[in-house]
Amino acid sequence: MEARRMHKERQGVVLSNKMQKTVIVAVERTVLHPKYKKYLKRRTKVKAHDEKSECRIGDRVLIVECRPLSRDKRWRVSKIVERAVADTTAAPDAALTA
């Protein structure tokens, strides 16, 4: 029997959850500049499948590579590593402006 290959795993922060069953995740990586030998931060935004729509903006999630689910979606949310802190100060201000 043939062993299945390991899928890539990345950790990132949810930027948007406005689509149905889809979240946009920002994945940061560091790369070494070839000439100046300085480490630079690079960010990639990927669309990931969130079956239960339980991710919120600001959550830190673990995403896993999978088969193509749509034109842009090739990742799925494996688990939520850390929940975003709920902003309780915004609610009273919103009630005053309404």
PyMOL commands that place a pseudoatom at each C-alpha (Angstrom):
pseudoatom trace, name=CA, resn=MET, resi=1, chain=A, elem=C, hetatm=0, pos=[0.000, 0.000, 0.000]
pseudoatom trace, name=CA, resn=GLU, resi=2, chain=A, elem=C, hetatm=0, pos=[1.235, 3.435, -0.902]
pseudoatom trace, name=CA, resn=ALA, resi=3, chain=A, elem=C, hetatm=0, pos=[1.786, 6.012, 1.857]
pseudoatom trace, name=CA, resn=ARG, resi=4, chain=A, elem=C, hetatm=0, pos=[-0.023, 9.301, 1.409]
pseudoatom trace, name=CA, resn=ARG, resi=5, chain=A, elem=C, hetatm=0, pos=[2.146, 12.355, 1.145]
pseudoatom trace, name=CA, resn=MET, resi=6, chain=A, elem=C, hetatm=0, pos=[2.256, 14.912, 3.932]
pseudoatom trace, name=CA, resn=HIS, resi=7, chain=A, elem=C, hetatm=0, pos=[0.304, 18.081, 3.309]
pseudoatom trace, name=CA, resn=LYS, resi=8, chain=A, elem=C, hetatm=0, pos=[1.671, 21.545, 3.953]
pseudoatom trace, name=CA, resn=GLU, resi=9, chain=A, elem=C, hetatm=0, pos=[0.541, 23.247, 7.154]
pseudoatom trace, name=CA, resn=ARG, resi=10, chain=A, elem=C, hetatm=0, pos=[0.653, 26.978, 7.752]
pseudoatom trace, name=CA, resn=GLN, resi=11, chain=A, elem=C, hetatm=0, pos=[-0.419, 29.188, 10.639]
pseudoatom trace, name=CA, resn=GLY, resi=12, chain=A, elem=C, hetatm=0, pos=[-2.008, 32.559, 10.017]
pseudoatom trace, name=CA, resn=VAL, resi=13, chain=A, elem=C, hetatm=0, pos=[-4.504, 35.211, 11.081]
pseudoatom trace, name=CA, resn=VAL, resi=14, chain=A, elem=C, hetatm=0, pos=[-8.042, 35.489, 9.715]
pseudoatom trace, name=CA, resn=LEU, resi=15, chain=A, elem=C, hetatm=0, pos=[-8.488, 38.791, 7.838]
pseudoatom trace, name=CA, resn=SER, resi=16, chain=A, elem=C, hetatm=0, pos=[-12.033, 38.307, 6.513]
pseudoatom trace, name=CA, resn=ASN, resi=17, chain=A, elem=C, hetatm=0, pos=[-14.955, 35.950, 7.067]
pseudoatom trace, name=CA, resn=LYS, resi=18, chain=A, elem=C, hetatm=0, pos=[-17.586, 37.640, 4.891]
pseudoatom trace, name=CA, resn=MET, resi=19, chain=A, elem=C, hetatm=0, pos=[-17.952, 34.737, 2.445]
pseudoatom trace, name=CA, resn=GLN, resi=20, chain=A, elem=C, hetatm=0, pos=[-19.953, 31.587, 3.097]
pseudoatom trace, name=CA, resn=LYS, resi=21, chain=A, elem=C, hetatm=0, pos=[-17.713, 28.781, 4.409]
pseudoatom trace, name=CA, resn=THR, resi=22, chain=A, elem=C, hetatm=0, pos=[-14.594, 30.682, 3.310]
pseudoatom trace, name=CA, resn=VAL, resi=23, chain=A, elem=C, hetatm=0, pos=[-12.091, 32.793, 5.233]
pseudoatom trace, name=CA, resn=ILE, resi=24, chain=A, elem=C, hetatm=0, pos=[-9.119, 34.820, 4.044]
pseudoatom trace, name=CA, resn=VAL, resi=25, chain=A, elem=C, hetatm=0, pos=[-5.998, 34.021, 6.058]
pseudoatom trace, name=CA, resn=ALA, resi=26, chain=A, elem=C, hetatm=0, pos=[-2.781, 36.065, 6.127]
pseudoatom trace, name=CA, resn=VAL, resi=27, chain=A, elem=C, hetatm=0, pos=[0.279, 33.805, 6.372]
pseudoatom trace, name=CA, resn=GLU, resi=28, chain=A, elem=C, hetatm=0, pos=[3.553, 35.504, 7.311]
pseudoatom trace, name=CA, resn=ARG, resi=29, chain=A, elem=C, hetatm=0, pos=[7.003, 34.141, 6.507]
pseudoatom trace, name=CA, resn=THR, resi=30, chain=A, elem=C, hetatm=0, pos=[10.527, 35.496, 6.797]
pseudoatom trace, name=CA, resn=VAL, resi=31, chain=A, elem=C, hetatm=0, pos=[12.967, 35.475, 3.894]
pseudoatom trace, name=CA, resn=LEU, resi=32, chain=A, elem=C, hetatm=0, pos=[16.651, 36.286, 3.870]
pseudoatom trace, name=CA, resn=HIS, resi=33, chain=A, elem=C, hetatm=0, pos=[17.694, 39.084, 1.507]
pseudoatom trace, name=CA, resn=PRO, resi=34, chain=A, elem=C, hetatm=0, pos=[20.371, 37.640, -0.804]
pseudoatom trace, name=CA, resn=LYS, resi=35, chain=A, elem=C, hetatm=0, pos=[22.654, 40.672, -0.795]
pseudoatom trace, name=CA, resn=TYR, resi=36, chain=A, elem=C, hetatm=0, pos=[22.090, 42.445, 2.530]
pseudoatom trace, name=CA, resn=LYS, resi=37, chain=A, elem=C, hetatm=0, pos=[21.484, 39.288, 4.627]
pseudoatom trace, name=CA, resn=LYS, resi=38, chain=A, elem=C, hetatm=0, pos=[18.588, 40.918, 6.453]
pseudoatom trace, name=CA, resn=TYR, resi=39, chain=A, elem=C, hetatm=0, pos=[15.438, 38.985, 7.284]
pseudoatom trace, name=CA, resn=LEU, resi=40, chain=A, elem=C, hetatm=0, pos=[12.292, 40.453, 5.728]
pseudoatom trace, name=CA, resn=LYS, resi=41, chain=A, elem=C, hetatm=0, pos=[8.646, 39.698, 6.493]
pseudoatom trace, name=CA, resn=ARG, resi=42, chain=A, elem=C, hetatm=0, pos=[6.509, 38.583, 3.583]
pseudoatom trace, name=CA, resn=ARG, resi=43, chain=A, elem=C, hetatm=0, pos=[2.751, 38.067, 3.780]
pseudoatom trace, name=CA, resn=THR, resi=44, chain=A, elem=C, hetatm=0, pos=[0.551, 35.876, 1.601]
pseudoatom trace, name=CA, resn=LYS, resi=45, chain=A, elem=C, hetatm=0, pos=[-3.239, 35.992, 1.632]
pseudoatom trace, name=CA, resn=VAL, resi=46, chain=A, elem=C, hetatm=0, pos=[-4.943, 32.658, 0.939]
pseudoatom trace, name=CA, resn=LYS, resi=47, chain=A, elem=C, hetatm=0, pos=[-8.565, 31.547, 0.881]
pseudoatom trace, name=CA, resn=ALA, resi=48, chain=A, elem=C, hetatm=0, pos=[-9.326, 28.644, 3.193]
pseudoatom trace, name=CA, resn=HIS, resi=49, chain=A, elem=C, hetatm=0, pos=[-12.421, 26.470, 3.592]
pseudoatom trace, name=CA, resn=ASP, resi=50, chain=A, elem=C, hetatm=0, pos=[-14.192, 26.849, 6.958]
pseudoatom trace, name=CA, resn=GLU, resi=51, chain=A, elem=C, hetatm=0, pos=[-16.947, 24.214, 6.913]
pseudoatom trace, name=CA, resn=LYS, resi=52, chain=A, elem=C, hetatm=0, pos=[-18.760, 25.308, 10.100]
pseudoatom trace, name=CA, resn=SER, resi=53, chain=A, elem=C, hetatm=0, pos=[-18.159, 29.064, 9.631]
pseudoatom trace, name=CA, resn=GLU, resi=54, chain=A, elem=C, hetatm=0, pos=[-16.785, 29.343, 13.149]
pseudoatom trace, name=CA, resn=CYS, resi=55, chain=A, elem=C, hetatm=0, pos=[-13.726, 31.533, 12.449]
pseudoatom trace, name=CA, resn=ARG, resi=56, chain=A, elem=C, hetatm=0, pos=[-13.841, 35.207, 13.368]
pseudoatom trace, name=CA, resn=ILE, resi=57, chain=A, elem=C, hetatm=0, pos=[-11.645, 38.101, 12.265]
pseudoatom trace, name=CA, resn=GLY, resi=58, chain=A, elem=C, hetatm=0, pos=[-8.375, 38.110, 14.209]
pseudoatom trace, name=CA, resn=ASP, resi=59, chain=A, elem=C, hetatm=0, pos=[-8.377, 34.394, 15.059]
pseudoatom trace, name=CA, resn=ARG, resi=60, chain=A, elem=C, hetatm=0, pos=[-5.078, 32.543, 14.696]
pseudoatom trace, name=CA, resn=VAL, resi=61, chain=A, elem=C, hetatm=0, pos=[-5.747, 29.375, 12.706]
pseudoatom trace, name=CA, resn=LEU, resi=62, chain=A, elem=C, hetatm=0, pos=[-3.894, 26.346, 11.388]
pseudoatom trace, name=CA, resn=ILE, resi=63, chain=A, elem=C, hetatm=0, pos=[-4.582, 25.704, 7.696]
pseudoatom trace, name=CA, resn=VAL, resi=64, chain=A, elem=C, hetatm=0, pos=[-3.774, 22.545, 5.727]
pseudoatom trace, name=CA, resn=GLU, resi=65, chain=A, elem=C, hetatm=0, pos=[-3.239, 22.135, 1.999]
pseudoatom trace, name=CA, resn=CYS, resi=66, chain=A, elem=C, hetatm=0, pos=[-5.984, 20.149, 0.222]
pseudoatom trace, name=CA, resn=ARG, resi=67, chain=A, elem=C, hetatm=0, pos=[-7.367, 19.430, -3.226]
pseudoatom trace, name=CA, resn=PRO, resi=68, chain=A, elem=C, hetatm=0, pos=[-8.784, 22.415, -5.176]
pseudoatom trace, name=CA, resn=LEU, resi=69, chain=A, elem=C, hetatm=0, pos=[-12.216, 23.250, -3.753]
pseudoatom trace, name=CA, resn=SER, resi=70, chain=A, elem=C, hetatm=0, pos=[-12.863, 26.191, -6.079]
pseudoatom trace, name=CA, resn=ARG, resi=71, chain=A, elem=C, hetatm=0, pos=[-10.916, 28.442, -8.425]
pseudoatom trace, name=CA, resn=ASP, resi=72, chain=A, elem=C, hetatm=0, pos=[-8.979, 30.105, -5.571]
pseudoatom trace, name=CA, resn=LYS, resi=73, chain=A, elem=C, hetatm=0, pos=[-9.484, 27.779, -2.591]
pseudoatom trace, name=CA, resn=ARG, resi=74, chain=A, elem=C, hetatm=0, pos=[-6.762, 25.180, -1.989]
pseudoatom trace, name=CA, resn=TRP, resi=75, chain=A, elem=C, hetatm=0, pos=[-6.561, 25.259, 1.819]
pseudoatom trace, name=CA, resn=ARG, resi=76, chain=A, elem=C, hetatm=0, pos=[-8.888, 24.256, 4.654]
pseudoatom trace, name=CA, resn=VAL, resi=77, chain=A, elem=C, hetatm=0, pos=[-8.979, 25.340, 8.289]
pseudoatom trace, name=CA, resn=SER, resi=78, chain=A, elem=C, hetatm=0, pos=[-7.672, 22.492, 10.434]
pseudoatom trace, name=CA, resn=LYS, resi=79, chain=A, elem=C, hetatm=0, pos=[-8.136, 24.079, 13.850]
pseudoatom trace, name=CA, resn=ILE, resi=80, chain=A, elem=C, hetatm=0, pos=[-8.417, 27.407, 15.615]
pseudoatom trace, name=CA, resn=VAL, resi=81, chain=A, elem=C, hetatm=0, pos=[-5.228, 27.886, 17.596]
pseudoatom trace, name=CA, resn=GLU, resi=82, chain=A, elem=C, hetatm=0, pos=[-6.183, 31.120, 19.365]
pseudoatom trace, name=CA, resn=ARG, resi=83, chain=A, elem=C, hetatm=0, pos=[-9.395, 33.127, 19.484]
pseudoatom trace, name=CA, resn=ALA, resi=84, chain=A, elem=C, hetatm=0, pos=[-9.388, 36.873, 18.854]
pseudoatom trace, name=CA, resn=VAL, resi=85, chain=A, elem=C, hetatm=0, pos=[-10.011, 39.094, 21.859]
pseudoatom trace, name=CA, resn=ALA, resi=86, chain=A, elem=C, hetatm=0, pos=[-13.575, 40.437, 21.772]
pseudoatom trace, name=CA, resn=ASP, resi=87, chain=A, elem=C, hetatm=0, pos=[-13.654, 44.227, 21.621]
pseudoatom trace, name=CA, resn=THR, resi=88, chain=A, elem=C, hetatm=0, pos=[-16.188, 45.329, 24.244]
pseudoatom trace, name=CA, resn=THR, resi=89, chain=A, elem=C, hetatm=0, pos=[-15.427, 49.058, 23.921]
pseudoatom trace, name=CA, resn=ALA, resi=90, chain=A, elem=C, hetatm=0, pos=[-16.876, 49.314, 20.392]
pseudoatom trace, name=CA, resn=ALA, resi=91, chain=A, elem=C, hetatm=0, pos=[-20.426, 48.261, 21.354]
pseudoatom trace, name=CA, resn=PRO, resi=92, chain=A, elem=C, hetatm=0, pos=[-21.398, 51.322, 23.488]
pseudoatom trace, name=CA, resn=ASP, resi=93, chain=A, elem=C, hetatm=0, pos=[-19.997, 53.749, 20.888]
pseudoatom trace, name=CA, resn=ALA, resi=94, chain=A, elem=C, hetatm=0, pos=[-22.024, 52.108, 18.124]
pseudoatom trace, name=CA, resn=ALA, resi=95, chain=A, elem=C, hetatm=0, pos=[-25.232, 52.523, 20.139]
pseudoatom trace, name=CA, resn=LEU, resi=96, chain=A, elem=C, hetatm=0, pos=[-24.598, 56.273, 20.544]
pseudoatom trace, name=CA, resn=THR, resi=97, chain=A, elem=C, hetatm=0, pos=[-24.134, 56.917, 16.839]
pseudoatom trace, name=CA, resn=ALA, resi=98, chain=A, elem=C, hetatm=0, pos=[-27.220, 54.941, 15.755]
for i in range(1, 98): cmd.bond("trace and resi %d" % i, "trace and resi %d" % (i + 1))
show_as sticks, trace
zoom trace
